Amino acid sequence: MTASGVGPGFDQDRTFSNRDAAGEMAPDLSRVLVVGNSQINRIVVAKIVERSGLKPVSENPVGAVRALPLLLPGLVILDGGPDNKDCDSVIAGVVALRRASGGNLPAVILLSNHSGRPVPPGGVIDAVVTKPFTTDQLQPVVDRLLQKARA
């Protein structure tokens, strides 16, 4: 736990937590979970996110399912892969965190391949950026969603 007992830190059982002033679990708006099977795409996305002054954590979909409830990121960026299905396993965790936080956080960006299936069902995706993407396409979307979350 941090010195003030509020904000990101470690609980007494040494697990990472992010609690607001009321002690409730709250998404960390400085943290971004970057998820995808392609390590190269995850690295590229992480570098773009760092330009916005954010702290990216890169995981494959299996690792992301485990990491999501521990990190409580303010934003999740999913690389849908060739058929836009690579990160479907992460969607349930995002829905659970949104329910727990009582809002629309973490926000979710899908990096989509148009030749794949449409956006996953459930209304969890807040923005779609088509591949191949550039810094000029992705960074403004990241900044807009986090600015909206801070408002």
Backbone as JSON Lines, residues from 0, in Angstrom:
{"i":0,"aa":"M","n":[0.85,-1.16,0.0],"ca":[0.0,0.0,0.0],"c":[0.9,1.24,0.0]}
{"i":1,"aa":"T","n":[0.47,2.29,-0.63],"ca":[1.25,3.51,-0.63],"c":[1.19,4.16,0.73]}
{"i":2,"aa":"A","n":[2.05,5.14,0.97],"ca":[2.12,5.79,2.28],"c":[0.78,6.38,2.69]}
{"i":3,"aa":"S","n":[0.03,6.9,1.73],"ca":[-1.27,7.49,2.05],"c":[-2.38,6.45,2.11]}
{"i":4,"aa":"G","n":[-2.09,5.23,1.66],"ca":[-3.12,4.2,1.63],"c":[-4.04,4.34,0.44]}
{"i":5,"aa":"V","n":[-3.78,5.29,-0.45],"ca":[-4.62,5.54,-1.6],"c":[-3.75,5.46,-2.85]}
{"i":6,"aa":"G","n":[-4.32,4.96,-3.92],"ca":[-3.61,4.94,-5.19],"c":[-2.92,3.62,-5.4]}
{"i":7,"aa":"P","n":[-2.16,3.53,-6.51],"ca":[-1.54,2.26,-6.85],"c":[-0.47,1.89,-5.83]}
{"i":8,"aa":"G","n":[-0.41,0.63,-5.52],"ca":[0.58,0.14,-4.58],"c":[0.31,-1.3,-4.26]}
{"i":9,"aa":"F","n":[0.87,-1.77,-3.17],"ca":[0.7,-3.15,-2.79],"c":[-0.11,-3.24,-1.51]}
{"i":10,"aa":"D","n":[-1.09,-4.15,-1.49],"ca":[-1.85,-4.42,-0.28],"c":[-0.96,-5.17,0.69]}
{"i":11,"aa":"Q","n":[-1.46,-5.38,1.9],"ca":[-0.69,-6.06,2.92],"c":[-0.31,-7.47,2.51]}
{"i":12,"aa":"D","n":[-1.1,-8.12,1.66],"ca":[-0.77,-9.47,1.21],"c":[0.17,-9.46,0.0]}
{"i":13,"aa":"R","n":[0.72,-8.29,-0.31],"ca":[1.72,-8.09,-1.37],"c":[1.15,-8.27,-2.77]}
{"i":14,"aa":"T","n":[-0.15,-8.08,-2.94],"ca":[-0.74,-8.09,-4.28],"c":[-0.95,-6.65,-4.7]}
{"i":15,"aa":"F","n":[-0.77,-6.38,-5.97],"ca":[-0.91,-5.03,-6.48],"c":[-2.37,-4.61,-6.41]}
{"i":16,"aa":"S","n":[-2.6,-3.4,-5.99],"ca":[-3.97,-2.9,-5.99],"c":[-3.99,-1.44,-6.38]}
{"i":17,"aa":"N","n":[-5.15,-0.98,-6.73],"ca":[-5.37,0.4,-7.08],"c":[-6.7,0.79,-6.47]}
{"i":18,"aa":"R","n":[-6.65,1.5,-5.37],"ca":[-7.88,1.85,-4.66],"c":[-8.06,3.37,-4.65]}
{"i":19,"aa":"D","n":[-9.31,3.79,-4.74],"ca":[-9.59,5.21,-4.67],"c":[-9.7,5.63,-3.2]}
{"i":20,"aa":"A","n":[-10.05,6.89,-2.97],"ca":[-10.09,7.43,-1.61],"c":[-11.08,6.68,-0.72]}
{"i":21,"aa":"A","n":[-12.1,6.1,-1.3],"ca":[-13.1,5.36,-0.52],"c":[-12.7,3.9,-0.32]}
{"i":22,"aa":"G","n":[-11.53,3.53,-0.83],"ca":[-11.07,2.16,-0.69],"c":[-11.61,1.22,-1.75]}
{"i":23,"aa":"E","n":[-12.34,1.76,-2.72],"ca":[-12.89,0.96,-3.81],"c":[-11.83,0.75,-4.88]}
{"i":24,"aa":"M","n":[-11.93,-0.37,-5.59],"ca":[-11.02,-0.63,-6.69],"c":[-11.3,0.38,-7.8]}
{"i":25,"aa":"A","n":[-10.27,1.04,-8.29],"ca":[-10.44,2.06,-9.31],"c":[-9.4,1.86,-10.41]}
{"i":26,"aa":"P","n":[-9.81,2.0,-11.66],"ca":[-8.85,1.88,-12.76],"c":[-7.76,2.95,-12.67]}
{"i":27,"aa":"D","n":[-6.55,2.55,-13.02],"ca":[-5.4,3.45,-13.04],"c":[-5.3,4.05,-14.43]}
{"i":28,"aa":"L","n":[-5.64,5.33,-14.55],"ca":[-5.68,5.99,-15.86],"c":[-4.31,6.2,-16.47]}
{"i":29,"aa":"S","n":[-3.25,5.95,-15.74],"ca":[-1.91,6.08,-16.3],"c":[-1.41,4.75,-16.88]}
{"i":30,"aa":"R","n":[-2.15,3.69,-16.64],"ca":[-1.71,2.36,-17.05],"c":[-2.53,1.87,-18.24]}
{"i":31,"aa":"V","n":[-1.85,1.29,-19.23],"ca":[-2.49,0.76,-20.44],"c":[-2.06,-0.69,-20.61]}
{"i":32,"aa":"L","n":[-3.04,-1.58,-20.76],"ca":[-2.75,-2.98,-21.05],"c":[-2.83,-3.17,-22.55]}
{"i":33,"aa":"V","n":[-1.71,-3.57,-23.15],"ca":[-1.61,-3.82,-24.59],"c":[-1.63,-5.32,-24.78]}
{"i":34,"aa":"V","n":[-2.64,-5.82,-25.53],"ca":[-2.86,-7.25,-25.65],"c":[-2.82,-7.68,-27.11]}
{"i":35,"aa":"G","n":[-2.1,-8.76,-27.37],"ca":[-2.09,-9.32,-28.72],"c":[-1.14,-10.48,-28.81]}
{"i":36,"aa":"N","n":[-1.33,-11.29,-29.83],"ca":[-0.43,-12.43,-30.06],"c":[0.89,-12.0,-30.68]}
{"i":37,"aa":"S","n":[0.88,-10.91,-31.44],"ca":[2.08,-10.44,-32.11],"c":[2.92,-9.57,-31.17]}
{"i":38,"aa":"Q","n":[4.08,-10.09,-30.79],"ca":[4.96,-9.31,-29.9],"c":[5.41,-8.02,-30.58]}
{"i":39,"aa":"I","n":[5.63,-8.06,-31.86],"ca":[6.06,-6.86,-32.59],"c":[4.99,-5.78,-32.51]}
{"i":40,"aa":"N","n":[3.74,-6.14,-32.76],"ca":[2.65,-5.16,-32.67],"c":[2.52,-4.62,-31.25]}
{"i":41,"aa":"R","n":[2.68,-5.49,-30.25],"ca":[2.59,-5.03,-28.86],"c":[3.68,-4.02,-28.54]}
{"i":42,"aa":"I","n":[4.89,-4.26,-29.05],"ca":[6.0,-3.34,-28.81],"c":[5.73,-1.99,-29.47]}
{"i":43,"aa":"V","n":[5.25,-2.02,-30.71],"ca":[4.95,-0.78,-31.44],"c":[3.87,0.01,-30.71]}
{"i":44,"aa":"V","n":[2.81,-0.67,-30.3],"ca":[1.72,0.01,-29.59],"c":[2.22,0.56,-28.25]}
{"i":45,"aa":"A","n":[3.02,-0.2,-27.54],"ca":[3.56,0.26,-26.25],"c":[4.38,1.54,-26.43]}
{"i":46,"aa":"K","n":[5.18,1.61,-27.47],"ca":[5.98,2.82,-27.72],"c":[5.08,4.02,-28.02]}
{"i":47,"aa":"I","n":[4.0,3.81,-28.78],"ca":[3.07,4.89,-29.07],"c":[2.41,5.37,-27.78]}
{"i":48,"aa":"V","n":[2.0,4.46,-26.94],"ca":[1.34,4.78,-25.67],"c":[2.29,5.55,-24.76]}
{"i":49,"aa":"E","n":[3.54,5.16,-24.74],"ca":[4.54,5.86,-23.9],"c":[4.66,7.33,-24.3]}
{"i":50,"aa":"R","n":[4.45,7.64,-25.57],"ca":[4.54,9.03,-26.03],"c":[3.47,9.9,-25.39]}
{"i":51,"aa":"S","n":[2.4,9.29,-24.93],"ca":[1.35,10.04,-24.24],"c":[1.61,10.12,-22.74]}
{"i":52,"aa":"G","n":[2.78,9.65,-22.3],"ca":[3.15,9.69,-20.89],"c":[2.49,8.61,-20.06]}
{"i":53,"aa":"L","n":[2.06,7.55,-20.71],"ca":[1.38,6.45,-20.03],"c":[2.32,5.29,-19.81]}
{"i":54,"aa":"K","n":[1.9,4.37,-18.93],"ca":[2.71,3.2,-18.59],"c":[2.08,1.96,-19.23]}
{"i":55,"aa":"P","n":[2.64,1.49,-20.34],"ca":[2.07,0.3,-20.98],"c":[2.57,-0.99,-20.32]}
{"i":56,"aa":"V","n":[1.69,-1.97,-20.29],"ca":[2.02,-3.33,-19.88],"c":[1.6,-4.21,-21.04]}
{"i":57,"aa":"S","n":[2.53,-4.98,-21.57],"ca":[2.28,-5.79,-22.76],"c":[2.09,-7.26,-22.38]}
{"i":58,"aa":"E","n":[1.01,-7.87,-22.88],"ca":[0.72,-9.27,-22.58],"c":[0.11,-9.95,-23.8]}
{"i":59,"aa":"N","n":[0.33,-11.26,-23.89],"ca":[-0.42,-12.04,-24.87],"c":[-1.81,-12.24,-24.26]}
{"i":60,"aa":"P","n":[-2.79,-12.71,-25.05],"ca":[-4.15,-12.83,-24.51],"c":[-4.26,-13.7,-23.26]}
{"i":61,"aa":"V","n":[-3.53,-14.78,-23.16],"ca":[-3.6,-15.65,-21.99],"c":[-3.08,-14.9,-20.76]}
{"i":62,"aa":"G","n":[-1.95,-14.24,-20.89],"ca":[-1.39,-13.46,-19.78],"c":[-2.27,-12.28,-19.41]}
{"i":63,"aa":"A","n":[-2.93,-11.7,-20.39],"ca":[-3.79,-10.54,-20.14],"c":[-4.99,-10.9,-19.29]}
{"i":64,"aa":"V","n":[-5.54,-12.09,-19.49],"ca":[-6.68,-12.53,-18.69],"c":[-6.3,-12.56,-17.22]}
{"i":65,"aa":"R","n":[-5.09,-13.03,-16.93],"ca":[-4.61,-13.07,-15.54],"c":[-4.24,-11.68,-15.03]}
{"i":66,"aa":"A","n":[-3.64,-10.86,-15.87],"ca":[-3.11,-9.56,-15.45],"c":[-4.19,-8.49,-15.3]}
{"i":67,"aa":"L","n":[-5.24,-8.57,-16.08],"ca":[-6.26,-7.52,-16.11],"c":[-6.81,-7.16,-14.73]}
{"i":68,"aa":"P","n":[-7.27,-8.12,-13.93],"ca":[-7.82,-7.73,-12.62],"c":[-6.76,-7.26,-11.62]}
{"i":69,"aa":"L","n":[-5.51,-7.57,-11.87],"ca":[-4.44,-7.12,-10.97],"c":[-3.96,-5.72,-11.32]}
{"i":70,"aa":"L","n":[-3.93,-5.4,-12.61],"ca":[-3.42,-4.11,-13.06],"c":[-4.45,-3.0,-12.98]}
{"i":71,"aa":"L","n":[-5.71,-3.35,-13.22],"ca":[-6.78,-2.36,-13.28],"c":[-6.41,-1.17,-14.18]}
{"i":72,"aa":"P","n":[-6.11,-1.44,-15.45],"ca":[-5.71,-0.35,-16.35],"c":[-6.89,0.56,-16.68]}
{"i":73,"aa":"G","n":[-6.57,1.79,-17.03],"ca":[-7.59,2.72,-17.49],"c":[-7.94,2.51,-18.94]}
{"i":74,"aa":"L","n":[-7.04,1.85,-19.67],"ca":[-7.22,1.61,-21.1],"c":[-6.67,0.25,-21.44]}
{"i":75,"aa":"V","n":[-7.38,-0.46,-22.32],"ca":[-6.93,-1.74,-22.85],"c":[-6.92,-1.61,-24.37]}
{"i":76,"aa":"I","n":[-5.79,-1.97,-24.98],"ca":[-5.69,-1.97,-26.44],"c":[-5.55,-3.41,-26.89]}
{"i":77,"aa":"L","n":[-6.52,-3.86,-27.67],"ca":[-6.57,-5.24,-28.14],"c":[-6.19,-5.32,-29.61]}
{"i":78,"aa":"D","n":[-5.2,-6.15,-29.93],"ca":[-4.84,-6.42,-31.32],"c":[-5.67,-7.63,-31.74]}
{"i":79,"aa":"G","n":[-6.66,-7.41,-32.57],"ca":[-7.58,-8.47,-32.96],"c":[-6.97,-9.58,-33.78]}
{"i":80,"aa":"G","n":[-5.76,-9.38,-34.31],"ca":[-5.13,-10.41,-35.14],"c":[-5.78,-10.46,-36.51]}
{"i":81,"aa":"P","n":[-5.46,-11.51,-37.27],"ca":[-5.94,-11.58,-38.65],"c":[-7.46,-11.73,-38.78]}
{"i":82,"aa":"D","n":[-8.12,-12.28,-37.77],"ca":[-9.57,-12.49,-37.88],"c":[-10.36,-11.73,-36.81]}
{"i":83,"aa":"N","n":[-9.71,-10.8,-36.12],"ca":[-10.31,-9.99,-35.05],"c":[-10.82,-10.82,-33.88]}
{"i":84,"aa":"K","n":[-10.31,-12.04,-33.71],"ca":[-10.74,-12.91,-32.62],"c":[-9.64,-13.17,-31.59]}
{"i":85,"aa":"D","n":[-8.42,-12.72,-31.84],"ca":[-7.29,-13.07,-30.97],"c":[-7.49,-12.71,-29.51]}
{"i":86,"aa":"C","n":[-8.21,-11.66,-29.22],"ca":[-8.33,-11.19,-27.84],"c":[-9.73,-11.36,-27.26]}
{"i":87,"aa":"D","n":[-10.55,-12.19,-27.88],"ca":[-11.91,-12.4,-27.38],"c":[-11.93,-12.87,-25.93]}
{"i":88,"aa":"S","n":[-10.92,-13.62,-25.51],"ca":[-10.88,-14.14,-24.14],"c":[-10.73,-13.02,-23.1]}
{"i":89,"aa":"V","n":[-10.28,-11.86,-23.52],"ca":[-10.05,-10.74,-22.6],"c":[-11.34,-9.94,-22.36]}
{"i":90,"aa":"I","n":[-12.28,-10.04,-23.27],"ca":[-13.51,-9.23,-23.21],"c":[-14.28,-9.45,-21.9]}
{"i":91,"aa":"A","n":[-14.42,-10.69,-21.46],"ca":[-15.17,-10.97,-20.22],"c":[-14.52,-10.27,-19.02]}
{"i":92,"aa":"G","n":[-13.19,-10.23,-18.98],"ca":[-12.5,-9.55,-17.9],"c":[-12.74,-8.05,-17.91]}
{"i":93,"aa":"V","n":[-12.8,-7.48,-19.11],"ca":[-13.07,-6.05,-19.24],"c":[-14.49,-5.75,-18.74]}
{"i":94,"aa":"V","n":[-15.44,-6.58,-19.14],"ca":[-16.82,-6.4,-18.69],"c":[-16.9,-6.47,-17.17]}
{"i":95,"aa":"A","n":[-16.2,-7.42,-16.57],"ca":[-16.21,-7.57,-15.11],"c":[-15.61,-6.34,-14.43]}
{"i":96,"aa":"L","n":[-14.51,-5.81,-14.98],"ca":[-13.9,-4.61,-14.39],"c":[-14.82,-3.4,-14.52]}
{"i":97,"aa":"R","n":[-15.49,-3.29,-15.65],"ca":[-16.42,-2.18,-15.83],"c":[-17.55,-2.25,-14.81]}
{"i":98,"aa":"R","n":[-18.05,-3.44,-14.58],"ca":[-19.11,-3.61,-13.58],"c":[-18.59,-3.22,-12.2]}
{"i":99,"aa":"A","n":[-17.38,-3.67,-11.87],"ca":[-16.8,-3.4,-10.55],"c":[-16.51,-1.91,-10.34]}
{"i":100,"aa":"S","n":[-16.12,-1.23,-11.41],"ca":[-15.8,0.2,-11.29],"c":[-17.04,1.07,-11.43]}
{"i":101,"aa":"G","n":[-18.16,0.46,-11.83],"ca":[-19.4,1.21,-11.96],"c":[-19.4,2.2,-13.1]}
{"i":102,"aa":"G","n":[-18.58,1.96,-14.11],"ca":[-18.53,2.9,-15.23],"c":[-18.09,2.24,-16.51]}
{"i":103,"aa":"N","n":[-17.46,3.02,-17.35],"ca":[-17.0,2.55,-18.65],"c":[-15.49,2.38,-18.7]}
{"i":104,"aa":"L","n":[-14.9,2.07,-17.56],"ca":[-13.45,1.86,-17.51],"c":[-13.16,0.42,-17.13]}
{"i":105,"aa":"P","n":[-12.19,-0.17,-17.75],"ca":[-11.25,0.43,-18.68],"c":[-11.88,0.67,-20.05]}
{"i":106,"aa":"A","n":[-11.42,1.73,-20.7],"ca":[-11.79,1.97,-22.08],"c":[-11.07,0.94,-22.95]}
{"i":107,"aa":"V","n":[-11.63,0.64,-24.12],"ca":[-11.06,-0.4,-24.97],"c":[-10.93,0.09,-26.4]}
{"i":108,"aa":"I","n":[-9.73,-0.11,-26.96],"ca":[-9.47,0.16,-28.38],"c":[-9.18,-1.19,-29.04]}
{"i":109,"aa":"L","n":[-9.81,-1.44,-30.16],"ca":[-9.55,-2.64,-30.95],"c":[-8.74,-2.25,-32.17]}
{"i":110,"aa":"L","n":[-7.59,-2.9,-32.36],"ca":[-6.81,-2.77,-33.58],"c":[-7.36,-3.84,-34.51]}
{"i":111,"aa":"S","n":[-8.08,-3.4,-35.53],"ca":[-8.89,-4.31,-36.33],"c":[-8.35,-4.53,-37.74]}
{"i":112,"aa":"N","n":[-8.49,-5.76,-38.18],"ca":[-8.2,-6.13,-39.56],"c":[-9.55,-6.17,-40.27]}
{"i":113,"aa":"H","n":[-9.76,-5.26,-41.21],"ca":[-11.06,-5.18,-41.89],"c":[-11.46,-6.48,-42.56]}
{"i":114,"aa":"S","n":[-10.51,-7.3,-42.94],"ca":[-10.86,-8.54,-43.64],"c":[-11.39,-9.59,-42.67]}
{"i":115,"aa":"G","n":[-11.23,-9.34,-41.38],"ca":[-11.75,-10.28,-40.38],"c":[-13.21,-10.01,-40.09]}
{"i":116,"aa":"R","n":[-13.7,-10.63,-39.05],"ca":[-15.1,-10.42,-38.67],"c":[-15.27,-9.03,-38.07]}
{"i":117,"aa":"P","n":[-16.48,-8.58,-37.95],"ca":[-16.72,-7.25,-37.37],"c":[-16.33,-7.21,-35.89]}
{"i":118,"aa":"V","n":[-16.49,-6.05,-35.3],"ca":[-16.16,-5.83,-33.89],"c":[-16.86,-6.87,-33.02]}
{"i":119,"aa":"P","n":[-16.15,-7.4,-32.01],"ca":[-16.77,-8.39,-31.12],"c":[-18.06,-7.86,-30.51]}
{"i":120,"aa":"P","n":[-19.01,-8.75,-30.25],"ca":[-20.29,-8.33,-29.7],"c":[-20.16,-7.87,-28.24]}
{"i":121,"aa":"G","n":[-21.19,-7.21,-27.76],"ca":[-21.23,-6.84,-26.36],"c":[-21.04,-5.37,-26.08]}
{"i":122,"aa":"G","n":[-20.73,-4.56,-27.09],"ca":[-20.59,-3.13,-26.87],"c":[-19.44,-2.72,-25.99]}
{"i":123,"aa":"V","n":[-18.41,-3.55,-25.89],"ca":[-17.27,-3.27,-25.02],"c":[-16.24,-2.38,-25.72]}
{"i":124,"aa":"I","n":[-16.2,-2.4,-27.03],"ca":[-15.18,-1.67,-27.78],"c":[-15.59,-0.19,-27.88]}
{"i":125,"aa":"D","n":[-14.7,0.7,-27.4],"ca":[-14.97,2.13,-27.42],"c":[-14.47,2.8,-28.7]}
{"i":126,"aa":"A","n":[-13.45,2.22,-29.32],"ca":[-12.9,2.78,-30.56],"c":[-12.23,1.66,-31.35]}
{"i":127,"aa":"V","n":[-12.24,1.82,-32.66],"ca":[-11.58,0.87,-33.55],"c":[-10.57,1.63,-34.39]}
{"i":128,"aa":"V","n":[-9.35,1.11,-34.44],"ca":[-8.31,1.66,-35.3],"c":[-7.93,0.54,-36.26]}
{"i":129,"aa":"T","n":[-8.02,0.84,-37.55],"ca":[-7.74,-0.2,-38.54],"c":[-6.24,-0.36,-38.76]}
{"i":130,"aa":"K","n":[-5.88,-1.59,-39.08],"ca":[-4.48,-1.91,-39.38],"c":[-4.29,-1.88,-40.88]}
{"i":131,"aa":"P","n":[-3.12,-1.51,-41.34],"ca":[-1.97,-1.08,-40.54],"c":[-2.22,0.32,-39.98]}
{"i":132,"aa":"F","n":[-1.8,0.53,-38.74],"ca":[-2.02,1.79,-38.06],"c":[-0.7,2.54,-37.95]}
{"i":133,"aa":"T","n":[-0.81,3.84,-37.73],"ca":[0.36,4.68,-37.51],"c":[0.2,5.39,-36.17]}
{"i":134,"aa":"T","n":[1.27,6.0,-35.72],"ca":[1.24,6.8,-34.5],"c":[0.19,7.89,-34.63]}
{"i":135,"aa":"D","n":[0.13,8.53,-35.8],"ca":[-0.82,9.62,-36.03],"c":[-2.27,9.16,-35.96]}
{"i":136,"aa":"Q","n":[-2.53,7.89,-36.17],"ca":[-3.89,7.37,-36.08],"c":[-4.22,6.94,-34.65]}
{"i":137,"aa":"L","n":[-3.29,6.23,-34.0],"ca":[-3.58,5.62,-32.7],"c":[-3.46,6.6,-31.53]}
{"i":138,"aa":"Q","n":[-2.43,7.42,-31.52],"ca":[-2.2,8.28,-30.36],"c":[-3.36,9.23,-30.06]}
{"i":139,"aa":"P","n":[-3.97,9.88,-31.07],"ca":[-5.11,10.75,-30.74],"c":[-6.3,9.99,-30.14]}
{"i":140,"aa":"V","n":[-6.49,8.75,-30.56],"ca":[-7.59,7.94,-30.02],"c":[-7.31,7.62,-28.55]}
{"i":141,"aa":"V","n":[-6.08,7.24,-28.24],"ca":[-5.68,6.98,-26.86],"c":[-5.91,8.23,-26.01]}
{"i":142,"aa":"D","n":[-5.41,9.35,-26.49],"ca":[-5.54,10.6,-25.73],"c":[-7.0,11.0,-25.53]}
{"i":143,"aa":"R","n":[-7.82,10.83,-26.56],"ca":[-9.24,11.2,-26.47],"c":[-9.98,10.35,-25.45]}
{"i":144,"aa":"L","n":[-9.76,9.04,-25.49],"ca":[-10.47,8.16,-24.55],"c":[-10.05,8.41,-23.1]}
{"i":145,"aa":"L","n":[-8.77,8.65,-22.88],"ca":[-8.33,8.91,-21.51],"c":[-8.76,10.3,-21.02]}
{"i":146,"aa":"Q","n":[-8.8,11.27,-21.93],"ca":[-9.3,12.59,-21.55],"c":[-10.78,12.49,-21.18]}
{"i":147,"aa":"K","n":[-11.54,11.73,-21.93],"ca":[-12.96,11.51,-21.62],"c":[-13.13,10.84,-20.26]}
{"i":148,"aa":"A","n":[-12.24,9.88,-19.96],"ca":[-12.32,9.15,-18.69],"c":[-12.0,10.06,-17.5]}
{"i":149,"aa":"R","n":[-11.12,11.02,-17.71],"ca":[-10.73,11.93,-16.63],"c":[-11.79,12.99,-16.35]}
{"i":150,"aa":"A","n":[-12.65,13.22,-17.34],"ca":[-13.68,14.28,-17.21],"c":[-14.8,13.91,-16.27]}
